[in-house]
Amino acid sequence: MWSQLTTLTNQGSDYDLGPHLAVLHDYFAGKIHSTEAAPKLASAALALDASLNTQLGQLWHLLLQIACKHPQHQDKLVDILVDISHLPDVTRPSDNGQDEPLILHRKQVWKDLPMLDWEIRRHWDYSIPGPGTKKPEEREAAISRTMNVNRCLALLIATDEPIFEWGSLFALVTLRTALETPWEHMALQDPLVAWIPAAAAWVEVLGVEIYEWDEEYESGRLIGAPGSGGPLWKGKHGFCKDRWKLWRDRFGEAARKEDEAEHVRRVAREAELMTKEIETGHVE
């Protein structure tokens, strides 16, 4: 396990994250609890010889790398992120000698977890190479990342912590990408092998809540239409039960799609069943 985590520091980091990894190793091994690991990890982050931007950026990047490459640790990662957000406010002396809250990009350390949303968005936005454009293992890694970052974000929102409420739009966009475009019009960079499991993860983790959401996103010239539908949805720009029914039906169609991989069809079939059970109140 230690060697697996250590290799992550060689990807996209020029900094020594050994202290971070030591805390995480003990935490994943069950030697310390989240409430003890959180302040230790936060201290390791702020002790890094770098700017505050880099200190937090390196921390969030490491945690997202683990979430995407070692999804078996996602529950523990969610717990430690929640506990980090509950840490006492960090203060620094100001020019007048008074302690002031440590603010980064208008967010407070640690309460607001500055830049975490940017890092999640960055991982979510990574493209998936089309077949034959990259080595097979690179494409498989991109597919896994798409599935795992969505599942991790769903778990964060499921905590009901206000700090993660912004993530609900990612649920909508993921379900739209996976289910609201005719199969024959899906881009090569949006394969069902990635997006059906990603969408299914939202249903599995947060489906009961999503079914009850009744939210419409604003649209306009300056902000676009973030809640708008794909070609198969022309209704409300947000969550509603009619849109849920479209997603349910499309999961069913994916489950019967004979030219799709069997494991994708199985995931779609299970998601269709769960959407139906949620509708009838058999899943709480």
N, C-alpha and C positions, 0 to 999 in steps of 0.2 A: 504494500500500500504506500509506504514512504517513497519508494522509487517512482511509483506512478505519479504521485503528487509533485515530486521534485522535477520531473520532466516538463511539467507545465511552465516552470519559470524560464525555460529556454525558448519559449514561444511568445514573442512580442514583448519581452521585458529585458532591459539592460540593468536591472536592479537586483540586489540581493534580497530575495523574499524568504530566506531561510527562517527568520523568526515567525513570519506568518504561517509558514508550512508546519513548523514545529507545534504551534498552537492547534492548527487544524488536524494534524496527525493525532495528537492526544485526544482531541474532541471526537473525531471519527472512531477512535479506538475505544471510546467509552471511559477514558481515564478522567475526564473532566466534563461537567455539564455545560449547557449552553450559557447559563448565567455567569459561569466562571470564564468560559472561553471568550465571550463577547468583549469584556474589558481588556483582556490580554491581546486579542486580535486588534482592537482599536488602538491600543498603545503601540503595538508593533507598526501599525500603519503610520501613526504620527511620528514615530521615531525614524522613519526612512529619511535618508539624507536627500531631500528633494522638496520641491514646492508643494503647497497644499493640494493644488490641482493634481499633481503627480501622485502624491501620497494616497489620495482617495481613488484616483483613476486606477492605480496599480492594484489596490485592494479589491475594487469591484470587478476588475478584469479577471483577477485570479478566481474569485468566487464564481463568476459566470463561466469561466473555463471548466471549473470542476462540475458545475451544474450540467453543462452540455456534454462533457466527456465521461463523467462518473455519475449518472443520474440516480444511482442508488443512494447517493448522499443528499438528494434534494430536500428531503424532509428536515434534515439537520441543518442544511444551509438556510432554509426558511426560518427555522427557530433562531439561529444566531443573528440573522438580519433583523428580526423583530427585537431581539434583546439589545442589539447595537443601537437601534432607534430609541430604546428606553434608557440609554446611558445618560448620566448627568451632562448638562450642557458643558461644552468645552469653552473656556475663556482664555483670552490673551490680554496682557496689559496694553492699554491704549496710550496715546501720546500724553494724555493728562494724568497718567498714572493709575487710572481706574480700570478694573477688569471689565472687558466687554465680551459679549458672545462671539464666538468664532463663526463668521459668516462667509459662505462661498456661493457665488452665483445666486445671491439673495436667499440662500437656504442655510439653516443652522446646523452645525456639526454638534451632535450626531442626530438630533431629533428628526431632521428632514432628509437624512441620507443624501446629501448633495451629490449629484452626478450619477447616482445609481440608475435613475431612469434613462439617462443618456446611454449608459453601457448596455442596459437591457435592449434598448432600441437598436443599438449598433449590432448586437448579436441577432436580433430579430430580422434586421434588414439585409443580412448577408444573403447574397444570391446563391442559387443552386446551379451548378454548371449543367448545361445540356448534355445528353448522352453523347459520348465520344469526344467531348471538348476538353476533358481533363482525365487524369488517371482515375480508374474506378474507385480507388480508395478515397480520393479527394471528394468525389461526388457523394459517396456513402457518408463521409464525415459531414458534409453540408446538409444532407438529408437528416441525419441524426441530430445535428444542431437545431434545425428547424423544429423538429418534434420536441426536443428536450427544453429549449428555451420557452416554448409555449406552455409546456407542462409546469415548469418552474414558476412562471408568471401566474398561472392559474392557482398554484399553491399559495403564492404570496397574497393574492386577492382573497383567497378563501380564509385567511387569518382574520378578516374583517378589520384589519388595522387601517385607519384613514390614510396613512402614508402611502398605501398602495392602490388607492381608489382610481388613480389615473390609468391603471392597466386595463380597465374594462374595455376600452376602445380596441385593444389588441385582440380581445376575444371576438369582437364583431368583425374586424378585418380578417382574422384567420378563418372564421366560418364563411365569410364572403368569398375569400380567395379559393377555399376548398370546394364550395358547394353552389355558388351562384353564377357560374359560367358553364355553358354547355361543354361537355367533355371534349368535343372536337375542336373547340376554340381555346382550350387551355394552352398556355405558353409552355415551351419546353423547360423554361426556368421555374415553372410551377407544377412539378409532377405530383400526381395524386399519391405516389408512394411516400411523399413527405407531408403533404397538406391534409390528407384524410386522417392519418394518425394525430397530427397536430390539432385538428379540429375536434377529433374524438377525445383528446385529452381535456379540452375545455368542458365537454359534456360530462366526462367521467368525474372530474374534480369539482366542477362548479355548476353542473347542469341544472340542479334544482333552483339555484339562485338566478341563473340566466333566464330560465323559463318565466320567472316572475318579474324580471326587469322590464320596465316600461319607460324607456328613456329615448329621447330624440335629440340628436346632435345638431347644433346650429350649422348653418351653411351660409356662404356669402362670397363675394368677389375676393376678399382678402384672406379668408380662411378655407376656401374650398368647400367640399362636402364630405367630411370624414366619415359620416354615417351612411352615405349613399349605398345603393345596392349594386350588385353585378348585373349582367344582362338579364338574368332570370328574376330579378326583384325590382319592382318599380314603386314600391310602397314607402312606408315610413323610413326616415333616415335614422334608424336606431333599432332598439330591441322591441319586439312585440311578439305575441303568440302566433300571428299569421306567418311571420318570418321564420319562427321556430318550426312551424309545420313544413315550410319549404325545405329547411335544413333536414328535417326528419325524412322527408320523401327522397331527398337527394342522397342521403346516407343509404337508403334502401336501393336506389338505382346503382350506386357505386358497389354495393354488395352483390349485385347481379351482373356486373360488368365483366364479361367473360375474358376480355383481353387484358385484365388487370391482374397483378400478382395475387396469389391466394391469400397471403397474409394481410394485404391491404383490404381485400374483400371481407376477410374475417373481422378486421377492426371496424369496417363500415357496418357490417351486420350487427356487431355488438353495440355500436353507437346508435343504430336505428332502434334496436330493442330498448336501450336505456332511455332514448327520447320518448318512446311510447310509454314506458313505465313511469317516467317523470310526469307525463301528461295525466296519467290515471291516478297519480298519487301513491304509486307502489314503491317509489324511491324517495326517501326523505333526507 
